[in-house]
Amino acid sequence: MRGLTTILLALLLLPCMACATKYPVTVKDCRGKSIKIATEPKRIVSIAPSNTEILFALGLDKQIVGVTRFCNYPASAKKKTQVGDLRTSVEKVISLKPNLVLAHGFLNDEAVRSLEKHKIVVVAFDPKTLDEAMRDIKTIGLITNREKQAAQIVSRMSATISLVKRKSAGVKSKPKVLVAVQGEPLWAAGPRTFVDEMIRLSGGVNIASDAKAGFNQFSTEAAVWRKPDVIIYTTGSDSKIFSKGLWTGTNAVKRKRVHAVNPDLLVRPGPRLTDGLKALARLIHPDVFGKL
């Protein structure tokens, strides 16, 4: 009987053992650089809000020793030691004695190079698509010994994406959508952004899909001429901008389809991206996604 109990316990533990990261592990980051993680990171500094969200979602609260001033989710992130904002204090990061720093490949480029000169292990991410964001969540799960948790997060995100795809496949009309990260002067979400992908997945058409990749200044006159059916803004004060002037002639304003969405759900490549997808889907096709 004792032998049978031992076997059953071993079988129960097998899934956990299979998910445990075997160190050292080597990964490639967005720079194409191979980075060796010698042991399980116990002191982690995140210098990008998206990575901070991922770390917390993976249950690594106790291992996080430093974040940025912009790391505001979850609320407990604001209690962590801050190492800067858009500019990282390399000295402060070093003082925290991290054995892993997670960075944004573009925004933190200067800090990454400085930290690596001080022999600190840095892994940088800069995903451009939902698939790439989910891949990076898995990578962070691997290097922090949280593969199982990362797989669960990605599974939930994938399920939401599949649901939205399935529901939008049958829509007959494709509303023209403008997502503005700034109203005046107008800055719009162009191609190679999560927003552009979300609009397409939701059965809409991004009126700035032929603009320069990323978030860039866009002509107000051109945007109005393209007759957006839905306008989504991310800064609260911009509600007044889209209720006057040329905008009053658009279908979006006439039909009261001008809405605010939390920008963090649309631009931060973390677990909440699919919350942003659901928010856009509900606003683009309320008849289809109203209960999503």
N, C-alpha and C positions, 0 to 999 in steps of 0.2 A: 504493500500500500504506500509505504514511504517512497519507494522507487517511482511509482506512478505519479505521486504528487510532484516529485522533482522534475519528471518529464513534462508534466503539464505547465509548471512554472517556467521551464525553459522555453516551451512553445509560446507562451504568453509574452516572454521577453524578446523573442526573436524580431518582431517588427521594430521595436525600439532600437535594438542593436543594429538592425539593417539601416536605420535612418541616421545613426551616429556618424559624424564626419571623421574620417581617418586622416589624421595629420601626420606629416605635412601635406598640404593640398596647394596646388598651383592653379590660378585662374588668370584669364586675360580680361583686362578692363577695356573701357571705350577707346583707349589710346592704342590698343593692340599690344600692350605691354604685359608680359607674363610676370605675375606676382606670386611669390611663395608665402603662404601663411604657415608658419612653423608649428604653432600650437593654438589651441582654442583661445580667441581673444577675450580677455577679462576686463580690459580698460579700453573703451571705444569712444572716439570723438567723431561726431558727425558735423561737417561744415556745410551741409545742404539740408534744407527742411524736408525734402522728399525722403532722403535716407533716414532722417530722424523718425519720420512716420513709420517707415518700414521696420526699423529696429524695435520700436515700441510694439508694433503689431506682432513681431516675432517673440515678444515677451522678454526683451533684453533690457528692461528698465534699470536693473541693478548694475549692468555692465557699462551703461552710458555715463561717461564722466564729463563730457563737454558737448555743447551744441552752439548754434548761432542765435542771435537776437530774434531772427525771423522764424525760429522753430517754435511754433505756437500750437502744435497739435501732436498728441493730446495735451490737455492742460498741464499735466505733470512735466511736460518737456520744458515749460517755462521756469521750472524750479532748478533745472540743471545749470551748472557753471557755463557762462557764455564766453565764447572765444572770439567774438567779433560779429560783424553783420555781412555786408557784401565784401568787406575786407577782413581777412582772418588775421588775428594776432598769432603769428607763428610762435612767438615766445610763450604765449599763454598756453597754446596747445602743447608745446614741449614740456612745460611745467606740470602738466597733468599726467605725464609719463604714460601715454597711450601705447598699446601694442597693435592698434589698428585705427586708421583714420579713413572715414568714408567721405568722398568728395564728389562734386559735380565737375565733369570733365572740362566744361567751358568756363563756367562762372568762377571756379576756384583754381584756374590754371596756374596763376602765379603762386598761390599758396601751396599747391601740390608740388611744384618744383622746389620751393624753398624747404618744405618738410622733408622731401626725399634727400635733399642735401644733408639733412641732419639724421639720415639713416632711419627715418620713421616709415613704417609700412603704410602706404596709401593706395586705396583702390578707388578709381574714379568711374562715374557712370554718367551717360548722357543719352538716354533712350529717346527715340523719335516716334515710336509707334507703341500701341498698346501691347503688342507681342514682345517688343524689346523691353518694355517696362516690366512685364511679367517675368521675362528671362532674368532681368537684373534682380528681382525679388528672390528668385531661386538661387542666384549666385550669392547674394548676401546671406541667405539661409544656409548655404553650403559652408561658407567660410566662418560662420558664427556657430556652427553646430546646431542649426535650427531647420534642417531640411524638411522635416515632417510639417512643421508649422508653415513654412514657406509654400509647400505643396498644397496645403489646405487653403491658404490665401489665394493662390493662383487658381485653384479649382473653383472657388467662389466667383472670382473675377471672370473666368472663362465661361461659367454658367450664365452670368449676366450678359456677356457679349453674345453668346449663342441665342439667348432669349430675345434680345433686341434684334438681332439679325433675322430671326424667324418671324417675328411680328412685323418687321418693316418690309419683308419680302413681298407682302401682298398689298402694300399701299399703292393707290393709283396716282395720287398727286405727290409732287416733291416740292414742298415749300422752299422758297429762297430765303436763306438765313444769313444774317450778319452777326458775328460775335465780336464785340468791341472791347478791348482791354483799356481803351481810353476814348472818351467822346470828343474832346476838343483840345488839340487837333486829333482827328480820328486815327486810331491805331487798331488794325483788324488782325484777326487770326487768319493767316494764309496757309498754303500747303506745307506739308512736313511738320504739322503740329497735331497734338492729340485732338484738338478741337475740330480740325478739318476731318479727321478720321471719324470722330464721334458723330458729326453732322451726317456724313455719308452712311454710317451704320444705322442711324436713326431715320433714314429715308428722306433726308433733306439735301439741299444744294448750297454749298458755301459760296456766297457771291464774291469772295476774295480768293477763290481756289486757284486763280491764274496769277495771283500777285507773287511777290518775292517770298521765298520760303521763310517761315517763322512768323513772328509778330512784327509788323511794319506799318509805317504811316500809309494811310490810304485816303484817296481823294473823297471828300464828303459828296461832292457833285457826282462822282462816278458811282458811289455807293447808292445814292438816291436814285440815279438813273437806272440802276439795275433792279429797282423796285423790290426791296426785301419784304417778305411776308412776315418774317419774325426777326425782331432785333433783341439781342441778348447783350447786356452790359455787365461789367464786373466791378465797377466803382459806383457806390451809392449816389454820389453827387451827380453822376451823369444822367440820372433820370430826367432832370430838367432840360438837358441838352437835347434829348430825343423827343421832347414834347413841343418843340418850337422850330421856327425857320423852315428850311427845305424838308426837314423830316416829316412835317405834318401832312405832306402829300403822299407818303408811303402807305402801302397796305397795312404794314405792321402797326403804324400809329393809328390809322383810321379804325382798325379792327381791335385796337387795344391789345396787341400782341408784342408788347415791349416789356421785357422781364429782366430781373437781376438774378445772377447766379454767383455763388461764392467762387472766386477765381482759383482758389486752392484746389477745387475739385476738377478743374479743367487743365491746369498747367503743371501740377506737381506729380511726377511719375511715381506714385505710390499706390497703396491699396484702395484709396478713395477715388481713383480715376473712374472706376465703374459706377460710383455714386454720381459723378459728373455726367457720365454717359446716360444714366437713367434720368437725370434732371433735364438734359437737353432733349432726350426722346419725348418726355412728357410735354415739353413746351413746343416741340416741332409738330408732333402728332398727338395732341391730347385725347383725341377720339380712340386712338389705338393703345396709347401707353398711359392713359389716365390713372390706372390702378397699379402701375408697375412699381 
